[in-house]
Amino acid sequence: MTDQQPFHFANLPIDAYRERFQPGDHTLVDVREPQEWAMGRIPGAIHIPLNDLPDRVAEIPNDKPVVVVCASGVRSLYGANFLVKNGYPEVYNLEDGTKTWVLRGFPVER
């Protein structure tokens, strides 16, 4: 038998994300395309487009929670599932995406 940690995955609404996480205690991965990224992103995010994720997965630390975000929560769900399948123990999909983040007036980096 092994002492593997159980995997944890959840969809996470924006309000729950803002309540639960602080800068530095998680990795926020934005899987949108470069032109979307350039228009604005959630502060602190790292950019790895969804299609690049398999080749760049090693850039994402697995020793703290990972939150995956896209424009509306669909591509990030695929990205989050990919990370869980690749051994990341705690992964979240930011279900409302950057569109809702911007609409609600939360800070954006450009």
KEZADO-686510 format. One record per residue: residue number from 1; residue in three letters; x, y, z of N, C-alpha, C, O in turn. Coordinates in Angstrom, 3 decimals, m for minus. Layout:
REM KEZADO-686510
<pos:NUM | code:ALA | nX:X | nY:Y | nZ:Z | caX:X | caY:Y | caZ:Z | cX:X | cY:Y | cZ:Z | oX:X | oY:Y | oZ:Z> .
...
***
This chain:
REM KEZADO-686510
<pos:1 | code:MET | nX:0.841 | nY:m1.195 | nZ:0.000 | caX:0.000 | caY:0.000 | caZ:0.000 | cX:0.876 | cY:1.245 | cZ:0.000 | oX:1.993 | oY:1.253 | oZ:0.516> .
<pos:2 | code:THR | nX:0.330 | nY:2.283 | nZ:m0.591 | caX:1.054 | caY:3.554 | caZ:m0.608 | cX:0.324 | cY:4.564 | cZ:0.255 | oX:m0.864 | oY:4.419 | oZ:0.541> .
<pos:3 | code:ASP | nX:1.052 | nY:5.583 | nZ:0.664 | caX:0.462 | caY:6.650 | caZ:1.466 | cX:0.134 | cY:7.856 | cZ:0.591 | oX:0.481 | oY:8.985 | oZ:0.936> .
<pos:4 | code:GLN | nX:m0.523 | nY:7.626 | nZ:m0.525 | caX:m0.873 | caY:8.721 | caZ:m1.415 | cX:m1.973 | cY:9.568 | cZ:m0.803 | oX:m2.896 | oY:9.065 | oZ:m0.163> .
<pos:5 | code:GLN | nX:m1.846 | nY:10.878 | nZ:m1.022 | caX:m2.896 | caY:11.794 | caZ:m0.600 | cX:m4.093 | cY:11.615 | cZ:m1.530 | oX:m3.909 | oY:11.361 | oZ:m2.720> .
<pos:6 | code:PRO | nX:m5.300 | nY:11.740 | nZ:m1.017 | caX:m6.450 | caY:11.695 | caZ:m1.916 | cX:m6.464 | cY:12.956 | cZ:m2.786 | oX:m6.011 | oY:14.021 | oZ:m2.366> .
<pos:7 | code:PHE | nX:m6.983 | nY:12.817 | nZ:m3.978 | caX:m7.088 | caY:13.962 | caZ:m4.874 | cX:m8.330 | cY:14.760 | cZ:m4.527 | oX:m9.362 | oY:14.213 | oZ:m4.138> .
<pos:8 | code:HIS | nX:m8.202 | nY:16.067 | nZ:m4.679 | caX:m9.333 | caY:16.943 | caZ:m4.416 | cX:m9.554 | cY:17.825 | cZ:m5.628 | oX:m8.636 | oY:18.504 | oZ:m6.088> .
<pos:9 | code:PHE | nX:m10.784 | nY:17.815 | nZ:m6.147 | caX:m11.161 | caY:18.706 | caZ:m7.234 | cX:m12.491 | cY:19.335 | cZ:m6.883 | oX:m13.371 | oY:18.674 | oZ:m6.332> .
<pos:10 | code:ALA | nX:m12.641 | nY:20.628 | nZ:m7.204 | caX:m13.927 | caY:21.296 | caZ:m6.991 | cX:m14.061 | cY:22.469 | cZ:m7.942 | oX:m13.075 | oY:23.109 | oZ:m8.307> .
<pos:11 | code:ASN | nX:m15.298 | nY:22.741 | nZ:m8.338 | caX:m15.605 | caY:23.995 | caZ:m9.007 | cX:m15.694 | cY:25.053 | cZ:m7.927 | oX:m16.258 | oY:24.810 | oZ:m6.860> .
<pos:12 | code:LEU | nX:m15.143 | nY:26.225 | nZ:m8.196 | caX:m15.036 | caY:27.259 | caZ:m7.175 | cX:m15.621 | cY:28.566 | cZ:m7.696 | oX:m15.093 | oY:29.138 | oZ:m8.649> .
<pos:13 | code:PRO | nX:m16.709 | nY:29.051 | nZ:m7.085 | caX:m17.228 | caY:30.361 | caZ:m7.468 | cX:m16.225 | cY:31.462 | cZ:m7.096 | oX:m15.391 | oY:31.281 | oZ:m6.208> .
<pos:14 | code:ILE | nX:m16.319 | nY:32.589 | nZ:m7.781 | caX:m15.390 | caY:33.695 | caZ:m7.536 | cX:m15.389 | cY:34.131 | cZ:m6.075 | oX:m14.320 | oY:34.337 | oZ:m5.501> .
<pos:15 | code:ASP | nX:m16.552 | nY:34.275 | nZ:m5.465 | caX:m16.591 | caY:34.725 | caZ:m4.066 | cX:m15.854 | cY:33.756 | cZ:m3.145 | oX:m15.130 | oY:34.175 | oZ:m2.242> .
<pos:16 | code:ALA | nX:m16.044 | nY:32.459 | nZ:m3.381 | caX:m15.349 | caY:31.459 | caZ:m2.554 | cX:m13.844 | cY:31.532 | cZ:m2.794 | oX:m13.063 | oY:31.383 | oZ:m1.854> .
<pos:17 | code:TYR | nX:m13.430 | nY:31.759 | nZ:m4.033 | caX:m12.005 | caY:31.902 | caZ:m4.345 | cX:m11.424 | cY:33.091 | cZ:m3.581 | oX:m10.365 | oY:32.976 | oZ:m2.965> .
<pos:18 | code:ARG | nX:m12.106 | nY:34.219 | nZ:m3.618 | caX:m11.595 | caY:35.425 | caZ:m2.954 | cX:m11.554 | cY:35.270 | cZ:m1.430 | oX:m10.688 | oY:35.850 | oZ:m0.774> .
<pos:19 | code:GLU | nX:m12.470 | nY:34.504 | nZ:m0.871 | caX:m12.485 | caY:34.269 | caZ:0.576 | cX:m11.411 | cY:33.277 | cZ:1.007 | oX:m10.798 | oY:33.432 | oZ:2.063> .
<pos:20 | code:ARG | nX:m11.191 | nY:32.272 | nZ:0.195 | caX:m10.327 | caY:31.166 | caZ:0.603 | cX:m8.841 | cY:31.402 | cZ:0.345 | oX:m8.003 | oY:31.026 | oZ:1.165> .
<pos:21 | code:PHE | nX:m8.512 | nY:32.016 | nZ:m0.782 | caX:m7.116 | caY:32.093 | caZ:m1.192 | cX:m6.543 | cY:33.499 | cZ:m1.088 | oX:m7.233 | oY:34.497 | oZ:m1.298> .
<pos:22 | code:GLN | nX:m5.255 | nY:33.542 | nZ:m0.755 | caX:m4.490 | caY:34.783 | caZ:m0.699 | cX:m3.289 | cY:34.625 | cZ:m1.639 | oX:m2.881 | oY:33.501 | oZ:m1.930> .
<pos:23 | code:PRO | nX:m2.718 | nY:35.742 | nZ:m2.116 | caX:m1.545 | caY:35.623 | caZ:m2.985 | cX:m0.449 | cY:34.786 | cZ:m2.320 | oX:m0.130 | oY:34.970 | oZ:m1.145> .
<pos:24 | code:GLY | nX:0.113 | nY:33.872 | nZ:m3.097 | caX:1.220 | caY:33.066 | caZ:m2.614 | cX:0.840 | cY:31.730 | cZ:m2.009 | oX:1.692 | oY:30.852 | oZ:m1.876> .
<pos:25 | code:ASP | nX:m0.437 | nY:31.553 | nZ:m1.633 | caX:m0.803 | caY:30.271 | caZ:m1.020 | cX:m1.373 | cY:29.277 | cZ:m2.022 | oX:m1.806 | oY:28.186 | oZ:m1.650> .
<pos:26 | code:HIS | nX:m1.370 | nY:29.661 | nZ:m3.302 | caX:m1.866 | caY:28.799 | caZ:m4.366 | cX:m1.221 | cY:29.237 | cZ:m5.683 | oX:m0.554 | oY:30.270 | oZ:m5.743> .
<pos:27 | code:THR | nX:m1.422 | nY:28.459 | nZ:m6.715 | caX:m0.991 | caY:28.840 | caZ:m8.052 | cX:m2.230 | cY:29.038 | cZ:m8.901 | oX:m3.060 | oY:28.136 | oZ:m9.020> .
<pos:28 | code:LEU | nX:m2.357 | nY:30.221 | nZ:m9.493 | caX:m3.474 | caY:30.534 | caZ:m10.380 | cX:m2.968 | cY:30.414 | cZ:m11.818 | oX:m2.068 | oY:31.141 | oZ:m12.238> .
<pos:29 | code:VAL | nX:m3.564 | nY:29.481 | nZ:m12.561 | caX:m3.137 | caY:29.209 | caZ:m13.937 | cX:m4.236 | cY:29.672 | cZ:m14.893 | oX:m5.360 | oY:29.172 | oZ:m14.850> .
<pos:30 | code:ASP | nX:m3.900 | nY:30.630 | nZ:m15.755 | caX:m4.826 | caY:31.155 | caZ:m16.758 | cX:m4.566 | cY:30.403 | cZ:m18.060 | oX:m3.470 | oY:30.482 | oZ:m18.615> .
<pos:31 | code:VAL | nX:m5.574 | nY:29.670 | nZ:m18.552 | caX:m5.399 | caY:28.829 | caZ:m19.732 | cX:m5.972 | cY:29.453 | cZ:m21.007 | oX:m6.163 | oY:28.764 | oZ:m22.008> .
<pos:32 | code:ARG | nX:m6.244 | nY:30.756 | nZ:m20.965 | caX:m6.781 | caY:31.428 | caZ:m22.159 | cX:m5.695 | cY:31.620 | cZ:m23.217 | oX:m4.509 | oY:31.412 | oZ:m22.958> .
<pos:33 | code:GLU | nX:m6.118 | nY:32.013 | nZ:m24.391 | caX:m5.203 | caY:32.273 | caZ:m25.500 | cX:m4.443 | cY:33.585 | cZ:m25.267 | oX:m4.900 | oY:34.436 | oZ:m24.503> .
<pos:34 | code:PRO | nX:m3.285 | nY:33.753 | nZ:m25.922 | caX:m2.461 | caY:34.948 | caZ:m25.689 | cX:m3.204 | cY:36.275 | cZ:m25.877 | oX:m2.988 | oY:37.205 | oZ:m25.100> .
<pos:35 | code:GLN | nX:m4.067 | nY:36.383 | nZ:m26.883 | caX:m4.779 | caY:37.647 | caZ:m27.093 | cX:m5.755 | cY:37.938 | cZ:m25.950 | oX:m5.966 | oY:39.099 | oZ:m25.600> .
<pos:36 | code:GLU | nX:m6.344 | nY:36.908 | nZ:m25.375 | caX:m7.231 | caY:37.102 | caZ:m24.218 | cX:m6.417 | cY:37.527 | cZ:m23.000 | oX:m6.810 | oY:38.441 | oZ:m22.275> .
<pos:37 | code:TRP | nX:m5.293 | nY:36.869 | nZ:m22.779 | caX:m4.391 | caY:37.176 | caZ:m21.667 | cX:m3.975 | cY:38.640 | cZ:m21.728 | oX:m3.958 | oY:39.326 | oZ:m20.706> .
<pos:38 | code:ALA | nX:m3.636 | nY:39.122 | nZ:m22.934 | caX:m3.155 | caY:40.489 | caZ:m23.111 | cX:m4.232 | cY:41.529 | cZ:m22.776 | oX:m3.900 | oY:42.662 | oZ:m22.428> .
<pos:39 | code:MET | nX:m5.495 | nY:41.164 | nZ:m22.874 | caX:m6.584 | caY:42.100 | caZ:m22.592 | cX:m6.786 | cY:42.313 | cZ:m21.096 | oX:m7.440 | oY:43.276 | oZ:m20.695> .
<pos:40 | code:GLY | nX:m6.244 | nY:41.446 | nZ:m20.278 | caX:m6.375 | caY:41.595 | caZ:m18.837 | cX:m6.522 | cY:40.257 | cZ:m18.157 | oX:m7.114 | oY:39.323 | oZ:m18.699> .
<pos:41 | code:ARG | nX:m5.965 | nY:40.177 | nZ:m16.943 | caX:m5.958 | caY:38.909 | caZ:m16.216 | cX:m6.078 | cY:39.157 | cZ:m14.716 | oX:m5.849 | oY:40.265 | oZ:m14.230> .
<pos:42 | code:ILE | nX:m6.432 | nY:38.124 | nZ:m14.017 | caX:m6.512 | caY:38.189 | caZ:m12.560 | cX:m5.086 | cY:38.341 | cZ:m12.031 | oX:m4.199 | oY:37.592 | oZ:m12.442> .
<pos:43 | code:PRO | nX:m4.848 | nY:39.288 | nZ:m11.132 | caX:m3.491 | caY:39.499 | caZ:m10.617 | cX:m2.867 | cY:38.219 | cZ:m10.049 | oX:m3.515 | oY:37.456 | oZ:m9.333> .
<pos:44 | code:GLY | nX:m1.601 | nY:38.010 | nZ:m10.387 | caX:m0.855 | caY:36.871 | caZ:m9.873 | cX:m0.938 | cY:35.615 | cZ:m10.710 | oX:m0.270 | oY:34.626 | oZ:m10.407> .
<pos:45 | code:ALA | nX:m1.748 | nY:35.633 | nZ:m11.761 | caX:m1.902 | caY:34.432 | caZ:m12.592 | cX:m0.652 | cY:34.187 | cZ:m13.426 | oX:0.059 | oY:35.115 | oZ:m13.809> .
<pos:46 | code:ILE | nX:m0.406 | nY:32.901 | nZ:m13.696 | caX:0.599 | caY:32.543 | caZ:m14.685 | cX:m0.151 | cY:32.113 | cZ:m15.942 | oX:m1.268 | oY:31.602 | oZ:m15.863> .
<pos:47 | code:HIS | nX:0.467 | nY:32.323 | nZ:m17.095 | caX:m0.219 | caY:32.066 | caZ:m18.358 | cX:0.319 | cY:30.809 | cZ:m19.022 | oX:1.485 | oY:30.748 | oZ:m19.411> .
<pos:48 | code:ILE | nX:m0.541 | nY:29.811 | nZ:m19.147 | caX:m0.229 | caY:28.605 | caZ:m19.908 | cX:m1.487 | cY:28.260 | cZ:m20.710 | oX:m2.420 | oY:27.671 | oZ:m20.164> .
<pos:49 | code:PRO | nX:m1.525 | nY:28.619 | nZ:m21.992 | caX:m2.715 | caY:28.293 | caZ:m22.800 | cX:m3.046 | cY:26.804 | cZ:m22.712 | oX:m2.153 | oY:25.963 | oZ:m22.605> .
<pos:50 | code:LEU | nX:m4.318 | nY:26.497 | nZ:m22.759 | caX:m4.781 | caY:25.114 | caZ:m22.586 | cX:m4.044 | cY:24.142 | cZ:m23.504 | oX:m3.644 | oY:23.065 | oZ:m23.062> .
<pos:51 | code:ASN | nX:m3.860 | nY:24.502 | nZ:m24.766 | caX:m3.190 | caY:23.593 | caZ:m25.705 | cX:m1.724 | cY:23.365 | cZ:m25.348 | oX:m1.143 | oY:22.364 | oZ:m25.767> .
<pos:52 | code:ASP | nX:m1.114 | nY:24.271 | nZ:m24.584 | caX:0.289 | caY:24.136 | caZ:m24.184 | cX:0.457 | cY:23.385 | cZ:m22.861 | oX:1.573 | oY:23.026 | oZ:m22.484> .
<pos:53 | code:LEU | nX:m0.643 | nY:23.153 | nZ:m22.166 | caX:m0.579 | caY:22.575 | caZ:m20.820 | cX:0.199 | cY:21.252 | cZ:m20.765 | oX:1.024 | oY:21.087 | oZ:m19.866> .
<pos:54 | code:PRO | nX:m0.025 | nY:20.308 | nZ:m21.681 | caX:0.728 | caY:19.055 | caZ:m21.587 | cX:2.248 | cY:19.248 | cZ:m21.652 | oX:2.992 | oY:18.532 | oZ:m20.982> .
<pos:55 | code:ASP | nX:2.705 | nY:20.206 | nZ:m22.451 | caX:4.141 | caY:20.445 | caZ:m22.596 | cX:4.720 | cY:21.311 | cZ:m21.479 | oX:5.935 | oY:21.338 | oZ:m21.283> .
<pos:56 | code:ARG | nX:3.860 | nY:22.017 | nZ:m20.747 | caX:4.354 | caY:22.971 | caZ:m19.751 | cX:3.901 | cY:22.657 | cZ:m18.327 | oX:4.077 | oY:23.473 | oZ:m17.423> .
<pos:57 | code:VAL | nX:3.324 | nY:21.486 | nZ:m18.132 | caX:2.779 | caY:21.129 | caZ:m16.821 | cX:3.842 | cY:21.205 | cZ:m15.726 | oX:3.510 | oY:21.492 | oZ:m14.576> .
<pos:58 | code:ALA | nX:5.090 | nY:20.960 | nZ:m16.048 | caX:6.163 | caY:20.997 | caZ:m15.042 | cX:6.376 | cY:22.401 | cZ:m14.474 | oX:7.019 | oY:22.548 | oZ:m13.434> .
<pos:59 | code:GLU | nX:5.847 | nY:23.436 | nZ:m15.136 | caX:5.966 | caY:24.808 | caZ:m14.639 | cX:5.011 | cY:25.098 | cZ:m13.473 | oX:5.116 | oY:26.138 | oZ:m12.823> .
<pos:60 | code:ILE | nX:4.092 | nY:24.185 | nZ:m13.220 | caX:3.079 | caY:24.396 | caZ:m12.181 | cX:3.468 | cY:23.603 | cZ:m10.946 | oX:3.527 | oY:22.374 | oZ:m10.993> .
<pos:61 | code:PRO | nX:3.737 | nY:24.296 | nZ:m9.827 | caX:4.091 | caY:23.569 | caZ:m8.599 | cX:2.935 | cY:22.671 | cZ:m8.158 | oX:1.768 | oY:23.023 | oZ:m8.328> .
<pos:62 | code:ASN | nX:3.264 | nY:21.514 | nZ:m7.594 | caX:2.195 | caY:20.628 | caZ:m7.116 | cX:2.176 | cY:20.525 | cZ:m5.595 | oX:1.533 | oY:19.639 | oZ:m5.033> .
<pos:63 | code:ASP | nX:2.891 | nY:21.442 | nZ:m4.929 | caX:2.948 | caY:21.398 | caZ:m3.467 | cX:1.995 | cY:22.389 | cZ:m2.807 | oX:2.048 | oY:22.587 | oZ:m1.593> .
<pos:64 | code:LYS | nX:1.123 | nY:23.012 | nZ:m3.601 | caX:0.086 | caY:23.888 | caZ:m3.060 | cX:m1.107 | cY:23.837 | cZ:m4.005 | oX:m0.976 | oY:23.377 | oZ:m5.139> .
<pos:65 | code:PRO | nX:m2.254 | nY:24.297 | nZ:m3.560 | caX:m3.440 | caY:24.229 | caZ:m4.421 | cX:m3.220 | cY:24.947 | cZ:m5.750 | oX:m2.483 | oY:25.930 | oZ:m5.834> .
<pos:66 | code:VAL | nX:m3.877 | nY:24.432 | nZ:m6.782 | caX:m3.846 | caY:25.050 | caZ:m8.107 | cX:m5.275 | cY:25.432 | cZ:m8.472 | oX:m6.193 | oY:24.616 | oZ:m8.388> .
<pos:67 | code:VAL | nX:m5.448 | nY:26.695 | nZ:m8.880 | caX:m6.736 | caY:27.183 | caZ:m9.360 | cX:m6.559 | cY:27.490 | cZ:m10.845 | oX:m5.641 | oY:28.214 | oZ:m11.229> .
<pos:68 | code:VAL | nX:m7.441 | nY:26.936 | nZ:m11.676 | caX:m7.359 | caY:27.122 | caZ:m13.122 | cX:m8.494 | cY:28.042 | cZ:m13.554 | oX:m9.635 | oY:27.880 | oZ:m13.122> .
<pos:69 | code:VAL | nX:m8.170 | nY:29.011 | nZ:m14.412 | caX:m9.155 | caY:29.994 | caZ:m14.861 | cX:m9.065 | cY:30.172 | cZ:m16.371 | oX:m7.992 | oY:30.045 | oZ:m16.961> .
<pos:70 | code:CYS | nX:m10.207 | nY:30.468 | nZ:m16.987 | caX:m10.261 | caY:30.851 | caZ:m18.398 | cX:m11.256 | cY:32.000 | cZ:m18.500 | oX:m11.456 | oY:32.718 | oZ:m17.521> .
<pos:71 | code:ALA | nX:m11.874 | nY:32.189 | nZ:m19.638 | caX:m12.827 | caY:33.288 | caZ:m19.791 | cX:m14.152 | cY:33.013 | cZ:m19.071 | oX:m14.717 | oY:33.905 | oZ:m18.439> .
<pos:72 | code:SER | nX:m14.643 | nY:31.770 | nZ:m19.172 | caX:m15.976 | caY:31.493 | caZ:m18.621 | cX:m16.079 | cY:30.225 | cZ:m17.790 | oX:m17.143 | oY:29.947 | oZ:m17.237> .
<pos:73 | code:GLY | nX:m15.009 | nY:29.448 | nZ:m17.685 | caX:m15.038 | caY:28.255 | caZ:m16.847 | cX:m15.067 | cY:26.940 | cZ:m17.587 | oX:m15.062 | oY:25.886 | oZ:m16.952> .
<pos:74 | code:VAL | nX:m15.096 | nY:26.962 | nZ:m18.920 | caX:m15.154 | caY:25.711 | caZ:m19.678 | cX:m13.750 | cY:25.166 | cZ:m19.941 | oX:m13.453 | oY:24.026 | oZ:m19.583> .
<pos:75 | code:ARG | nX:m12.892 | nY:25.965 | nZ:m20.559 | caX:m11.523 | caY:25.500 | caZ:m20.826 | cX:m10.786 | cY:25.212 | cZ:m19.525 | oX:m9.991 | oY:24.275 | oZ:m19.446> .
<pos:76 | code:SER | nX:m11.053 | nY:26.024 | nZ:m18.505 | caX:m10.381 | caY:25.794 | caZ:m17.225 | cX:m10.802 | cY:24.467 | cZ:m16.610 | oX:m10.008 | oY:23.839 | oZ:m15.910> .
<pos:77 | code:LEU | nX:m12.018 | nY:24.033 | nZ:m16.850 | caX:m12.459 | caY:22.722 | caZ:m16.367 | cX:m11.633 | cY:21.616 | cZ:m17.019 | oX:m11.220 | oY:20.670 | oZ:m16.348> .
<pos:78 | code:TYR | nX:m11.391 | nY:21.732 | nZ:m18.330 | caX:m10.530 | caY:20.764 | caZ:m19.010 | cX:m9.121 | cY:20.803 | cZ:m18.428 | oX:m8.519 | oY:19.759 | oZ:m18.176> .
<pos:79 | code:GLY | nX:m8.597 | nY:22.010 | nZ:m18.216 | caX:m7.260 | caY:22.143 | caZ:m17.653 | cX:m7.164 | cY:21.567 | cZ:m16.255 | oX:m6.191 | oY:20.890 | oZ:m15.924> .
<pos:80 | code:ALA | nX:m8.168 | nY:21.831 | nZ:m15.433 | caX:m8.178 | caY:21.313 | caZ:m14.067 | cX:m8.221 | cY:19.788 | cZ:m14.067 | oX:m7.502 | oY:19.145 | oZ:m13.302> .
<pos:81 | code:ASN | nX:m9.058 | nY:19.212 | nZ:m14.920 | caX:m9.134 | caY:17.750 | caZ:m15.014 | cX:m7.800 | cY:17.164 | cZ:m15.462 | oX:m7.388 | oY:16.114 | oZ:m14.968> .
<pos:82 | code:PHE | nX:m7.126 | nY:17.827 | nZ:m16.388 | caX:m5.813 | caY:17.376 | caZ:m16.843 | cX:m4.833 | cY:17.340 | cZ:m15.671 | oX:m4.078 | oY:16.380 | oZ:m15.515> .
<pos:83 | code:LEU | nX:m4.848 | nY:18.390 | nZ:m14.851 | caX:m3.921 | caY:18.442 | caZ:m13.715 | cX:m4.204 | cY:17.338 | cZ:m12.697 | oX:m3.274 | oY:16.726 | oZ:m12.172> .
<pos:84 | code:VAL | nX:m5.474 | nY:17.084 | nZ:m12.419 | caX:m5.831 | caY:16.004 | caZ:m11.494 | cX:m5.318 | cY:14.667 | cZ:m12.042 | oX:m4.744 | oY:13.869 | oZ:m11.300> .
<pos:85 | code:LYS | nX:m5.525 | nY:14.426 | nZ:m13.330 | caX:m5.072 | caY:13.171 | caZ:m13.946 | cX:m3.554 | cY:13.048 | cZ:m13.941 | oX:m3.013 | oY:11.948 | oZ:m14.053> .
<pos:86 | code:ASN | nX:m2.866 | nY:14.184 | nZ:m13.810 | caX:m1.404 | caY:14.179 | caZ:m13.799 | cX:m0.834 | cY:14.314 | cZ:m12.393 | oX:0.322 | oY:14.700 | oZ:m12.220> .
<pos:87 | code:GLY | nX:m1.649 | nY:13.994 | nZ:m11.389 | caX:m1.135 | caY:13.857 | caZ:m10.039 | cX:m1.191 | cY:15.072 | cZ:m9.138 | oX:m0.656 | oY:15.035 | oZ:m8.030> .
<pos:88 | code:TYR | nX:m1.822 | nY:16.148 | nZ:m9.578 | caX:m1.934 | caY:17.326 | caZ:m8.701 | cX:m2.992 | cY:17.039 | cZ:m7.645 | oX:m4.131 | oY:16.713 | oZ:m7.979> .
<pos:89 | code:PRO | nX:m2.624 | nY:17.159 | nZ:m6.369 | caX:m3.526 | caY:16.692 | caZ:m5.317 | cX:m4.694 | cY:17.620 | cZ:m4.991 | oX:m5.711 | oY:17.159 | oZ:m4.473> .
<pos:90 | code:GLU | nX:m4.571 | nY:18.923 | nZ:m5.284 | caX:m5.652 | caY:19.852 | caZ:m4.927 | cX:m5.818 | cY:20.866 | cZ:m6.057 | oX:m4.991 | oY:21.759 | oZ:m6.238> .
<pos:91 | code:VAL | nX:m6.910 | nY:20.705 | nZ:m6.813 | caX:m7.143 | caY:21.506 | caZ:m8.014 | cX:m8.559 | cY:22.065 | cZ:m7.992 | oX:m9.508 | oY:21.387 | oZ:m7.600> .
<pos:92 | code:TYR | nX:m8.677 | nY:23.320 | nZ:m8.424 | caX:m9.972 | caY:23.998 | caZ:m8.485 | cX:m10.176 | cY:24.606 | cZ:m9.859 | oX:m9.224 | oY:25.048 | oZ:m10.502> .
<pos:93 | code:ASN | nX:m11.415 | nY:24.625 | nZ:m10.301 | caX:m11.813 | caY:25.315 | caZ:m11.517 | cX:m12.548 | cY:26.588 | cZ:m11.090 | oX:m13.590 | oY:26.513 | oZ:m10.439> .
<pos:94 | code:LEU | nX:m12.012 | nY:27.751 | nZ:m11.453 | caX:m12.704 | caY:29.021 | caZ:m11.152 | cX:m13.856 | cY:29.128 | cZ:m12.133 | oX:m13.682 | oY:29.557 | oZ:m13.274> .
<pos:95 | code:GLU | nX:m15.035 | nY:28.731 | nZ:m11.674 | caX:m16.132 | caY:28.427 | caZ:m12.580 | cX:m16.719 | cY:29.615 | cZ:m13.331 | oX:m17.325 | oY:29.409 | oZ:m14.382> .
<pos:96 | code:ASP | nX:m16.574 | nY:30.831 | nZ:m12.855 | caX:m17.174 | caY:31.965 | caZ:m13.548 | cX:m16.202 | cY:32.684 | cZ:m14.472 | oX:m16.622 | oY:33.509 | oZ:m15.284> .
<pos:97 | code:GLY | nX:m14.924 | nY:32.389 | nZ:m14.366 | caX:m13.933 | caY:32.908 | caZ:m15.284 | cX:m13.644 | cY:34.393 | cZ:m15.177 | oX:m14.210 | oY:35.114 | oZ:m14.355> .
<pos:98 | code:THR | nX:m12.739 | nY:34.816 | nZ:m16.046 | caX:m12.297 | caY:36.216 | caZ:m16.016 | cX:m13.375 | cY:37.173 | cZ:m16.497 | oX:m13.378 | oY:38.338 | oZ:m16.099> .
<pos:99 | code:LYS | nX:m14.290 | nY:36.713 | nZ:m17.342 | caX:m15.365 | caY:37.613 | caZ:m17.795 | cX:m16.177 | cY:38.109 | cZ:m16.603 | oX:m16.433 | oY:39.307 | oZ:m16.476> .
<pos:100 | code:THR | nX:m16.578 | nY:37.195 | nZ:m15.736 | caX:m17.351 | caY:37.586 | caZ:m14.557 | cX:m16.488 | cY:38.388 | cZ:m13.590 | oX:m16.962 | oY:39.342 | oZ:m12.975> .
<pos:101 | code:TRP | nX:m15.224 | nY:38.002 | nZ:m13.457 | caX:m14.285 | caY:38.741 | caZ:m12.604 | cX:m14.263 | cY:40.218 | cZ:m13.007 | oX:m14.380 | oY:41.102 | oZ:m12.158> .
<pos:102 | code:VAL | nX:m14.112 | nY:40.475 | nZ:m14.305 | caX:m14.050 | caY:41.845 | caZ:m14.822 | cX:m15.401 | cY:42.550 | cZ:m14.641 | oX:m15.443 | oY:43.706 | oZ:m14.218> .
<pos:103 | code:LEU | nX:m16.495 | nY:41.865 | nZ:m14.957 | caX:m17.831 | caY:42.456 | caZ:m14.818 | cX:m18.125 | cY:42.879 | cZ:m13.384 | oX:m18.847 | oY:43.848 | oZ:m13.152> .
<pos:104 | code:ARG | nX:m17.568 | nY:42.155 | nZ:m12.434 | caX:m17.804 | caY:42.477 | caZ:m11.019 | cX:m16.853 | cY:43.551 | cZ:m10.504 | oX:m16.940 | oY:43.951 | oZ:m9.343> .
<pos:105 | code:GLY | nX:m15.950 | nY:44.019 | nZ:m11.356 | caX:m15.096 | caY:45.146 | caZ:m10.994 | cX:m13.890 | cY:44.788 | cZ:m10.146 | oX:m13.304 | oY:45.658 | oZ:m9.502> .
<pos:106 | code:PHE | nX:m13.511 | nY:43.509 | nZ:m10.140 | caX:m12.337 | caY:43.091 | caZ:m9.360 | cX:m11.059 | cY:43.500 | cZ:m10.098 | oX:m11.096 | oY:43.737 | oZ:m11.305> .
<pos:107 | code:PRO | nX:m9.928 | nY:43.584 | nZ:m9.385 | caX:m8.689 | caY:44.063 | caZ:m10.016 | cX:m8.217 | cY:43.189 | cZ:m11.176 | oX:m8.377 | oY:41.969 | oZ:m11.176> .
<pos:108 | code:VAL | nX:m7.629 | nY:43.863 | nZ:m12.161 | caX:m7.122 | caY:43.201 | caZ:m13.361 | cX:m5.727 | cY:43.744 | cZ:m13.652 | oX:m5.476 | oY:44.943 | oZ:m13.525> .
<pos:109 | code:GLU | nX:m4.828 | nY:42.852 | nZ:m14.043 | caX:m3.496 | caY:43.254 | caZ:m14.512 | cX:m3.518 | cY:43.269 | cZ:m16.036 | oX:m4.226 | oY:42.493 | oZ:m16.678> .
<pos:110 | code:ARG | nX:m2.720 | nY:44.175 | nZ:m16.591 | caX:m2.579 | caY:44.220 | caZ:m18.062 | cX:m1.121 | cY:44.146 | cZ:m18.414 | oX:m0.768 | oY:44.168 | oZ:m19.593> .
***
